[in-house]
Amino acid sequence: MRTYNFFIGIAAASILAACAPGTPVAEVRSISAGEFTQVTVDNGTYEGYLDGTIYNFKGIQYAKAERFMPPQNPDKFDGVRMAKCYGPKAMQGQTFNWSEKQTDYAFGNNFVMEPMSETESLVLNVWTPGINDNAKRPVFVWVHGGGYSSGSGHDLPCYEGMSMAEKGDIVFVNINHRLNVLGYTDLRGLGGKYENSVNLGQQDIVKALEWIQRNIAKFGGDPSNVTVGGQSGGGGKVSNLLAMPSAKGLVNKAVIQSGSSLRSGDAEASMAAGIEFAKALGVKPGPDADFSRFTYDELVAASRQVRAGSGPVMDGKIIAEHPFDGVGSQINHDVPVLVGTNFNEMVFDINFTLTREEAIERLAKTKGDEAAAFYDAFMAAYPGAEPKEATYVDTRSRGNAVKLATAKYNEGGADAYLYLFTWAPDLNALGASHGMELPFMFNNVALQREMTGGNARAYALQEKVSDFWLSFIKTGKPSAAGCPEWPAFTPENGATMILDDECVVRNHHDEAIL
């Protein structure tokens, strides 16, 4: 009896806690599966499951690929395949070494440890409010971060697309693709069958978008209204995607978060590195070269020796132009872009204090004689800021985002909308660091409370930021209730939407420090 009362007490306490002021009250959900959650795509039938109001389909194969070969359409299959669990991620090193002492960064990001596969990782996940219903919902496709070497569509808790799909009545898709040595080694110099073996990770992303064009209507999505977004390395991949002829017509809007890529890698150097990569493995360069006998670790070791497989290159065919080199690529000039960065990006511990003099002394290590001038310009840009903030304000990523928005304007096509995320959580010392905006735009603060704190401030900001992203996904123009109008960026107005407890538009506010 005491045990019974104990559990009743816990249940009552949980209900009271859920109803506390400022805390969202979760809906009661049920999960079901069966024939009514089956969707037949062009290569077979998948069975997902219904979680509350959202259908979940996980681990759907969108392509197949031999080692160092461009992706191909997946094989057709008979029967019904289960799509209820995430598929494996691409081969890579671990995102975080969990044997190290945990930091706020590790705790806040809460990276998921996943199985890996070379042959079965070309998979995608779909969340949708309806299947086989002839609806035409906007589609949001998420390309994960992790540079060009790591990550997956599920390695952060907030990547789950159910909440965003439910709030916005959209179809949410995220994808895995090849990475590092397997995804970005340039073997064109070997000739023959390798003539298109370059930017393979990018080719995978296009293949996923082609699958979406053919199949997303079965999931209630509109193939003519597809937004592709990514953060960090994902933002770089989306930048390069806009310079790919094969992506034309597959991308209607783009979101680039803390990953503006202006120029791709050098084609000649990349091709030369591919030849040296073969030699490092003891393989004679040429069209008959065979890499099948090597382990993944052996390939990685050889690639590091010759610096191969580090990222996309402007090869003139797969990636035909530099994405935003002064003028944006004309290939997808009609695609509007939402682009921005976070205030302190790659600084993950802001739990310290400095005087003005100490801040200038620290700045002198990188700014030299310009340290005092930079400090004063920073304070003019951010009135009321603490002296320490001048030492960790991001200017590199922010500067690239401004250049990307300017290049987008110069190409004379669709608009660019520029943001700066400055909100800092109460919970930890991360500040507005790299990735802090992710739980908010995904409407998933509840899934990443370790990062955001999950308090009333966080939920209030989530409403605004997720509204901005969802309206852009639907219409190509970001807007949110209770926030000022977000003007398109021009070099003349220098308009930036500041995302914080209070969202405001500022014009040219920080150009003196960029």
Secondary structure, 3 states (H helix, E strand, C coil): CHHHHHHHHHHHHHHHHHCCCCCCCCCCCCEEEEEEEEEEECCEEEEEEEECCEEEEEEEECCECCCCCCCECCCCCCCEEECECCCCECCCCCCCCCCCCCCHHHHHHCCCCCCECCCCCCEEEEEECCCCCCCCEEEEEEECCCCCCCCCCCCCHHHCCHHHHHHHCCEEEEECCCCHHHHHCCCHHHCHHHCCCCCHHHHHHHHHHHHHHHHHHHHCEEEEEEEEEEECHHHHHHHHHCCCHHHCCCCCEEEEECCCCCCCECHHHHHHHHHHHHHHCCCCCCCCCCCCCCCHHHHHHHHHHHCCCCCCECCCCCCCCCCECCCECCCCCCCCEEEEEECCECCCCCCCCCCHHHHHHHHHHHHHHHHHHHHHHHHHHCCCCCCCHHHHCCCHHHHHHHHHHHHHHHCCCCCEEEEEECCCCCCCCCCCECCCCHHHHCCCHHHCHHHHCCCHHHHHHHHHHHHHHHHHHHHCCCCCCCCCCCCCCCCCCCEEEEECCCCEEEECCCHHHC
